Amino acid sequence: MERPTSTIVSFDHDTPALARVYARRSTPQWRHGRLLLDTLALQEGESVLDLGAGTGELARLAADRVGPSGAVLALEPLADRVALARSKPRNNLRFEVGGSERLDGLPARSFDVVLLNSVFHWIADQQGVLDDMARLLKPGGRLGLSTGIADRPHQQAMVLAPVLTRHGTGTPVARLSPPHPAHPEELRRQLLAAGFEQPRLDTHTFVDHFSDLGALLEWNASSFFGNFPGGFSPHQTPDLWREAERALDPHRTREGIALERYLLLVTARRAASARPAAGSIQL
Ligand SMILES: C[S@@+](CC[C@H](N)C(=O)[O-])C[C@H]1O[C@@H](n2cnc3c(N)ncnc32)[C@H](O)[C@@H]1O
């Protein structure tokens, strides 16, 4: 069956500058990534696949946790982010350019843990990637992923979308969010269909703080690798900028602009007797 591909997401808008901003500003993703890693309870000597590793912060933490006898493979489609990630090497960590479309070359049953932190909601063919993860995991291996939720857009999208719409950019909430957020019950079904057991899907609320509107937009642009609707600045669109500032006023706190994000943290175990990998023969 032909796999669906996203018509919205482009990997061509990233730049070395956006990659550097992501490395500096991705504390929000780091916080729930660390929580996910804690839940997965990595052990010394384990092998880990981090799919969509970005600039590699979480992959490095995974490498520290599995120790010198373990190994982490970090795949990331954006070459500038891989280049940055490689500038902080670890002996047991390999960064490669690649994404969910190019997993065929990896041998089946080669990982104890696979991880997708803030990546799943960018992928159009979600059943396909879950099938691949089940193929790549050893029997009993663990999957961990975090994703946005379809009926719970982040607060920033609810605040900014009406402002952008009023200024004629026609930006709906969906354009300010990754394109494939999870429908939890559908995701549970997909996990079971892929051969996962004991799926746990927990909704978490995270509160992020931004020093100002500029910092919020920078975080978005780098987290969306250039796909976030841009073109608003204090100089070129001063009215829009002022209105966005006003819309954020109710969220200003002593720590900065406080905005809630809602994420589904998902863990599951590949069944010990998962169905055979495509093309293999079960004896
Ligand atoms: C918000 S960043 C998260 C990066 C990293 N996982 C972290 O926790 O910091 C989203 C990442 O997903 C990657 N991504 C998007 N679509 C992907 C796909 N189809 N396969 C693999 N990675 C993908 C992007 O290139 C980007 O680096």
Ligand as a Chemical Component Dictionary entry (heavy atoms), coordinates in Angstrom:
data_LIG
# 
_chem_comp.id                   LIG 
_chem_comp.type                 NON-POLYMER 
_chem_comp.pdbx_formal_charge   0 
_chem_comp.three_letter_code    LIG 
# 
loop_
_chem_comp_atom.comp_id 
_chem_comp_atom.atom_id 
_chem_comp_atom.alt_atom_id 
_chem_comp_atom.type_symbol 
_chem_comp_atom.charge 
_chem_comp_atom.model_Cartn_x 
_chem_comp_atom.model_Cartn_y 
_chem_comp_atom.model_Cartn_z 
_chem_comp_atom.pdbx_ordinal 
LIG C1  C1  C 0  10.658 19.762 17.788 1  
LIG S1  S1  S 1  11.962 18.894 17.033 2  
LIG C2  C2  C 0  12.337 17.628 18.257 3  
LIG C3  C3  C 0  13.804 17.256 18.208 4  
LIG C4  C4  C 0  14.268 16.294 19.293 5  
LIG N1  N1  N 0  13.560 15.037 19.253 6  
LIG C5  C5  C 0  14.144 16.912 20.673 7  
LIG O1  O1  O 0  13.547 16.295 21.556 8  
LIG O2  O2  O -1 14.693 18.003 20.864 9  
LIG C6  C6  C 0  11.108 17.942 15.796 10 
LIG C7  C7  C 0  12.085 17.135 14.947 11 
LIG O3  O3  O 0  11.351 16.160 14.201 12 
LIG C8  C8  C 0  12.061 15.948 13.015 13 
LIG N2  N2  N 0  11.190 15.287 12.041 14 
LIG C9  C9  C 0  10.133 15.817 11.393 15 
LIG N3  N3  N 0  9.592  14.920 10.556 16 
LIG C10 C10 C 0  10.329 13.785 10.685 17 
LIG C11 C11 C 0  10.265 12.501 10.076 18 
LIG N4  N4  N 0  9.350  12.202 9.156  19 
LIG N5  N5  N 0  11.186 11.576 10.453 20 
LIG C12 C12 C 0  12.108 11.878 11.384 21 
LIG N6  N6  N 0  12.211 13.076 11.985 22 
LIG C13 C13 C 0  11.342 14.014 11.636 23 
LIG C14 C14 C 0  12.467 17.357 12.599 24 
LIG O4  O4  O 0  13.482 17.358 11.637 25 
LIG C15 C15 C 0  12.855 17.967 13.935 26 
LIG O5  O5  O 0  14.225 17.874 14.198 27 
# 
loop_
_chem_comp_bond.comp_id 
_chem_comp_bond.atom_id_1 
_chem_comp_bond.atom_id_2 
_chem_comp_bond.value_order 
_chem_comp_bond.pdbx_ordinal 
LIG C1  S1  SING 1  
LIG S1  C2  SING 2  
LIG S1  C6  SING 3  
LIG C2  C3  SING 4  
LIG C3  C4  SING 5  
LIG C4  N1  SING 6  
LIG C4  C5  SING 7  
LIG C5  O1  DOUB 8  
LIG C5  O2  SING 9  
LIG C6  C7  SING 10 
LIG C7  O3  SING 11 
LIG C7  C15 SING 12 
LIG O3  C8  SING 13 
LIG C8  N2  SING 14 
LIG C8  C14 SING 15 
LIG N2  C9  SING 16 
LIG N2  C13 SING 17 
LIG C9  N3  DOUB 18 
LIG N3  C10 SING 19 
LIG C10 C11 SING 20 
LIG C10 C13 DOUB 21 
LIG C11 N4  SING 22 
LIG C11 N5  DOUB 23 
LIG N5  C12 SING 24 
LIG C12 N6  DOUB 25 
LIG N6  C13 SING 26 
LIG C14 O4  SING 27 
LIG C14 C15 SING 28 
LIG C15 O5  SING 29 
# 
